[in-house]
Amino acid sequence: MKKIFMICALGALLLLQAPVALAGIHLFPSDDSTVVGSVGCINANEIGWFWSVARGDTVSESFVDPLPYVNQAAFDFAVPNNVLNSGAEVDWDVLVNGTTIGSFIIPQGFTGTKSLDFNFASIASIAGAYEAAFVVTNEVPSGNGSHTFAYAGEYPHSVELNYIPAPGAILLGSIGVSLVGWLRRRRTL
């Protein structure tokens, strides 16, 4: 019995140490992104000026990836210019394949880099690809400014998609390994 317990414990430990499946790191935003903003591409490094949900301000891009599902996304990006004023902010939703996975805010005065990490229910690829999108969800009042995103140059601009096994699956796998071990020990299997 002690031997079975040790085998089950070892199996559970191995399952807990299961590696994360990486779909890859992609440039986002990039020069391949679809951009809806007051200007689009401003210069060799910036896109924007973003401030309007009514106009449909968005940044989106599709990536081909080997994973059939993802449940984690990490975004690194930069805001090089921000002329928001009078306490204005731009509110953003983050989507993967049309599903909102989180949100963020660019407030008045913020420039620099931003990192976002989201965990969410599994999202399936569509024909082997994923679409990441930032979508404006508010309207900045006229005269209260806007901001840009970097899409090239020395600024960070990437998304990393991952699949991490759910803890429930690990527990279920451990129970299965234990049951098979117990049945083999009894020589019923």
C-alpha positions as CSV (number, residue, x, y, z in Angstrom):
1,M,0.0,0.0,0.0
2,K,2.9,2.3,0.8
3,K,4.4,1.7,-2.6
4,I,1.1,2.5,-4.4
5,F,0.8,5.8,-2.3
6,M,4.4,6.7,-3.4
7,I,3.7,6.0,-7.0
8,C,0.5,8.1,-6.9
9,A,2.3,10.9,-5.1
10,L,5.1,10.9,-7.7
11,G,2.5,10.8,-10.5
12,A,0.7,13.8,-9.0
13,L,3.9,15.7,-8.6
14,L,4.8,15.1,-12.3
15,L,1.4,16.3,-13.4
16,L,1.7,19.4,-11.2
17,Q,5.1,20.1,-12.9
18,A,3.5,19.7,-16.4
19,P,5.0,22.3,-18.7
20,V,3.0,25.2,-20.0
21,A,2.3,24.9,-23.7
22,L,3.4,28.1,-25.4
23,A,1.7,29.2,-28.6
24,G,4.4,31.8,-29.1
25,I,5.3,35.5,-28.8
26,H,4.0,37.7,-31.5
27,L,4.5,41.4,-32.3
28,F,1.3,43.3,-31.3
29,P,0.5,46.0,-32.2
30,S,2.6,45.7,-35.3
31,D,2.7,47.1,-38.8
32,D,0.4,44.2,-39.7
33,S,-2.3,45.3,-37.2
34,T,-5.6,46.7,-38.4
35,V,-5.9,50.1,-36.8
36,V,-9.0,52.3,-36.4
37,G,-8.0,55.6,-34.9
38,S,-8.1,59.3,-35.9
39,V,-4.9,58.9,-37.9
40,G,-3.9,55.2,-38.1
41,C,-0.1,55.1,-38.6
42,I,1.3,58.3,-37.3
43,N,5.0,57.7,-38.0
44,A,7.5,54.8,-38.1
45,N,6.8,53.9,-34.4
46,E,3.3,55.0,-33.4
47,I,-0.3,54.4,-34.2
48,G,-3.4,56.3,-32.9
49,W,-4.7,58.8,-31.8
50,F,-7.3,56.9,-29.8
51,W,-10.3,58.4,-28.0
52,S,-13.6,57.2,-29.6
53,V,-15.9,54.3,-29.1
54,A,-18.3,55.9,-31.6
55,R,-15.7,55.8,-34.3
56,G,-14.8,52.2,-33.4
57,D,-11.2,52.8,-32.3
58,T,-9.5,49.4,-32.2
59,V,-6.2,47.7,-32.8
60,S,-6.4,44.0,-33.9
61,E,-4.3,41.4,-35.5
62,S,-4.4,37.7,-36.3
63,F,-1.6,35.2,-35.5
64,V,-1.2,31.6,-36.7
65,D,-0.4,29.4,-33.8
66,P,0.0,25.6,-33.2
67,L,-2.1,25.4,-30.0
68,P,-5.7,24.3,-30.4
69,Y,-6.7,26.3,-27.2
70,V,-5.3,29.1,-25.1
71,N,-6.2,30.2,-21.6
72,Q,-3.5,32.8,-20.8
73,A,-2.3,35.9,-22.5
74,A,0.5,38.4,-21.6
75,F,0.6,41.7,-23.4
76,D,3.5,44.2,-23.3
77,F,3.0,47.5,-25.0
78,A,3.9,51.2,-24.8
79,V,2.1,54.5,-24.8
80,P,4.6,57.0,-26.3
81,N,2.3,60.0,-26.5
82,N,-0.6,61.0,-24.3
83,V,-2.4,64.4,-24.6
84,L,-5.4,63.5,-22.5
85,N,-6.4,66.3,-20.2
86,S,-9.2,67.5,-17.8
87,G,-9.0,64.1,-16.1
88,A,-9.9,62.2,-19.2
89,E,-9.0,58.5,-19.7
90,V,-9.4,55.9,-22.5
91,D,-10.9,52.6,-21.4
92,W,-10.0,49.5,-23.4
93,D,-11.3,45.9,-23.5
94,V,-8.9,43.1,-24.5
95,L,-10.3,40.4,-26.7
96,V,-9.0,37.1,-28.0
97,N,-11.1,35.6,-30.9
98,G,-13.9,38.0,-30.1
99,T,-14.1,37.0,-26.4
100,T,-13.4,39.8,-23.8
101,I,-10.6,38.5,-21.5
102,G,-9.9,41.7,-19.6
103,S,-9.6,45.5,-19.7
104,F,-7.3,48.3,-18.9
105,I,-7.3,52.1,-18.7
106,I,-4.9,54.8,-20.1
107,P,-5.4,57.8,-17.8
108,Q,-4.4,61.4,-18.4
109,G,-0.6,61.8,-18.2
110,F,0.4,58.1,-18.5
111,T,3.2,57.4,-21.0
112,G,5.6,54.5,-20.9
113,T,5.3,50.7,-20.9
114,K,2.4,48.6,-19.7
115,S,2.2,44.9,-19.0
116,L,-1.0,42.9,-18.8
117,D,-1.5,39.3,-17.8
118,F,-4.9,37.6,-18.2
119,N,-6.1,34.1,-17.3
120,F,-9.4,33.0,-18.8
121,A,-11.5,30.1,-19.8
122,S,-10.1,28.2,-22.8
123,I,-10.6,29.8,-26.2
124,A,-10.2,27.6,-29.3
125,S,-8.2,28.7,-32.3
126,I,-10.1,29.5,-35.5
127,A,-8.6,27.6,-38.4
128,G,-5.2,27.5,-36.5
129,A,-5.2,31.2,-35.7
130,Y,-6.0,33.6,-32.9
131,E,-7.0,37.3,-33.2
132,A,-6.0,39.7,-30.4
133,A,-7.7,43.1,-30.2
134,F,-7.7,46.2,-28.1
135,V,-11.1,47.9,-28.3
136,V,-12.0,51.4,-26.9
137,T,-15.1,51.3,-24.7
138,N,-15.7,55.0,-23.9
139,E,-15.9,58.3,-25.6
140,V,-13.4,61.0,-24.5
141,P,-15.2,64.4,-24.6
142,S,-14.3,66.7,-27.5
143,G,-11.1,68.7,-26.7
144,N,-10.0,66.3,-23.9
145,G,-7.3,64.7,-25.9
146,S,-6.2,61.2,-26.9
147,H,-3.2,58.9,-26.9
148,T,-1.0,56.6,-29.1
149,F,0.4,53.1,-29.0
150,A,3.9,52.0,-30.2
151,Y,4.0,49.4,-32.9
152,A,7.7,49.4,-33.7
153,G,11.1,50.7,-32.7
154,E,12.6,50.2,-29.3
155,Y,9.2,50.1,-27.6
156,P,7.8,46.8,-26.3
157,H,4.8,45.6,-28.4
158,S,4.1,41.9,-28.0
159,V,1.5,39.3,-26.9
160,E,2.3,35.8,-25.6
161,L,-0.4,33.2,-25.8
162,N,-0.2,30.1,-23.5
163,Y,-2.2,27.1,-22.5
164,I,-1.9,26.1,-18.8
165,P,-3.6,22.8,-17.7
166,A,-6.4,23.4,-15.2
167,P,-5.8,22.3,-11.6
168,G,-9.0,20.1,-11.9
169,A,-7.5,18.2,-14.8
170,I,-4.3,17.5,-12.8
171,L,-6.4,16.2,-9.8
172,L,-8.5,14.1,-12.1
173,G,-5.4,12.7,-13.7
174,S,-3.9,11.9,-10.3
175,I,-7.1,10.0,-9.3
176,G,-7.0,8.0,-12.5
177,V,-3.3,7.1,-12.0
178,S,-4.2,6.0,-8.5
179,L,-7.1,3.9,-9.5
180,V,-5.2,2.1,-12.2
181,G,-2.4,1.4,-9.8
182,W,-4.8,0.1,-7.2
183,L,-6.6,-2.1,-9.8
184,R,-3.2,-3.5,-11.1
185,R,-2.1,-4.2,-7.5
186,R,-5.3,-6.3,-7.0
187,R,-4.6,-7.9,-10.4
188,T,-8.1,-7.0,-11.7
189,L,-6.6,-5.0,-14.6
